[in-house]
């Protein structure tokens, strides 16, 4: 009986540590979160998906800036600072929204040297970015991979797993722009999230 209790306790402890370690890893390493979970709220169409989109642009990456740490503002027992790597994007076309600057600052989670090549933009990449504006005038992807689209040879591609966006992978750039512009122009918040 005592061996059973010790064995069950050991397995429970191992599972508990594994789960909590996984949680901590996912909480502080956005790559794991992006690859393993979806944080998109339930929506009924692309217009609802884009309810928090402020800007959509087509542009070219000029450079990646130095990584810095920013406090998330979340009060936790662990450090709530996250690594952010900004990139300067030359705006070639504003697809949706208002942006008069010739360049914008695109904020990316993590450090480039620790991220797989497809997770951060690189100098000279041609991109379409679906963005949410920060209070200081910079931009995040509206929802991780869903907001970052690479343009190559007239086609678009992304690491998105978004319900309404996966159909556009490896599709015509012009059709993609037409559809996302239409969705953004008709954006609305899902009535369940008001």
N, C-alpha and C positions, 0 to 999 in steps of 0.2 A: 504494500500500500504506500509506504513512504517513498519507494522508488518511483511509483506512478506520479505522486504529487511533485516530486523533484523534477521528473521528466516533463510533466505538463507545465510546471512553472518555468523551466528552462526554455521550452518551445514558445510559451507566451511572451517571455522576456525578449527572446530573439526576434519574434514577429513584431513586438512593440517597438524595439529599437530599429528594426528595418523600416517599418512604416514611418516612424518619426524622422529617421534619417532621410528617407525619401522625401518627406514633406519639407524638411529644411532645405534639402538640395533643390527641390522644385521651387521653393519660395525665393531662393537667392540666385538661381541660375535660370534665366529666362529661356535658354535654349531647351532645357528639359521640359519646361512648362509648354513652350510652343510646340514641341514635337509630340507631347503625350496627352495634352488636354485641349479642350476648346473653351474659350471664355466668352464666346459670342452669345448674347442673349437670344432667346427664341424670337424669330421674326417670321413673317409670312411672305416676304418678297424682298427684292433688292432695294426698293425705296425705303422700307423699314430698316433694312440692314445699314443703310447710309444715314440714319437719323442724326448721328453726331459728326458727320463729315463737314468740315469747313472749307476744304480746298482740295481740288484734284488738279495735278499738273503733269505735263510731260516735260522731261528735262534731261540734263546730262550731269553726271557727278564730276565736280571740279576737283574735290579733294576730301579726304577724311581728316578730321581735326583730332587733337589729343583727347584721350579718354579722361573723364573726371568723375568724381563721386558726388552723388546728390542724395540728400536725406529724403526718404519717401514721405516723411511726416506721419508715419504709422508708429505708434508707441508700442514697442515690443521689448522682450527680454534680450533679444539679439540685436545687433546693429541693423538699422533699417536703411543703410546707405546702399545705393545701387550704382553700378558702373554704367556710364552713358558715353557713347562715342558719337559726336556730332559729325555730320557730313554737309558740305556746301554743295547745293544743287543749283545749276544754272537753269532758269525757267525758260523753256522754249515755247510752251503753250499753256495757258490757263484753260483747263477743260471745264472747271466749275469753281465758283467762288471769286473772291476779290483779292488779288495780290498784284501790287504795282512794282514791287522790287524785281530786279533782274536775277537775284539769287535768293534762296531761302536756306535756313538751317534745318536739316532733317535729323532728328534725334533717334539714336539706335540703342537698344539695350545691350550691354556687355562690352567686352574689349575685343577688338578685331582679331588680335593674334590668338584669341582663345575661341573664336567662333568659326564654324565651318564657312567656306567661301560663299555659300549661297545665303547666308544669314545677314551679311552686311554688304552694303553697296561698295563698289570699288571705283577708283578714278577712271573716268571715261565711260562708265556704264551708262547706257540709255535706259531711262526708267519712266514709268507712269506711277505716281504716288497718290494714294487716296489718304488724306490727312485730316488730323484734328489739331487745331491751333492751341498753343500754350498761352498762359497769361502774359508771357514776355515776348510773344510774337514768333516763337519757333514752332516746329511741327513734329508730331509723332505720327506714325502710321495709325490709322483709326482703329485697327485691330491686328497688331503684329503682322504676320505674313500676308494677311488679306489685303493690306494696303500697299504692298511692294510688288510691282510688276516690272519685269525686265523686257525691253524691246530689242528684238534682233531680227533682221531680215523681214520686217513687216509683220512679225508675229509677236504675241505677248506670252510671257510665262511667269509663273509664281509658285511659291511653296504653299499656297493657300489650300486649306481644306474646307473653306467656307461653302456652305450649302448652295448659295446662289452664284458663286464665283468659279467653282471648279470647271464648269462647262466652257469657260473662256480660255483655259490653259491651251497653249500652242495654237491659238486661233488668230484670226486677222486683227491687226492693231486698230484699223479704222472702225470695224464693227464693235470692238471692245469699247473704244472711246465713245461711240454713239450710244451704246447701252448704258455705260456708267454715267454719262452726262444726263441722259434721260432719267435714270434712277435718282441722281443727286438733285436734279431740278424738281423732282416730285417727292423728295424725302419727307418722311413723317415718322414720328415715334409710335411704336406699337402701343395700342391702347392699354395693354396690360402693364406697361412700364411708365405710365404718366403719373 
